[in-house]
Amino acid sequence: MGYRLMGLVHAQLLALRSDRGQGTVEYVGLMLVLAVILGAVVKVAGDVNGEEIPKAIVTKLKETISSVGANAK
């Protein structure tokens, strides 16, 4: 009788488990990987060509980020 009750409780606890939010975690992980790759490209490009490519990338990113709220008006 005790094992049956433990089995039922275990089954009920497993039924409560959910995969909600898993997609969000995957997207955040993907964004982190892309940020690391972009950072590596900026670092390598800066060492090869002076500082022209990294400055251009940072400038475009800043312009894009600042324009996000401006278009909502």
Helices and strands as residue ranges (DSSP letters): H 2-16, H 22-48, H 52-70
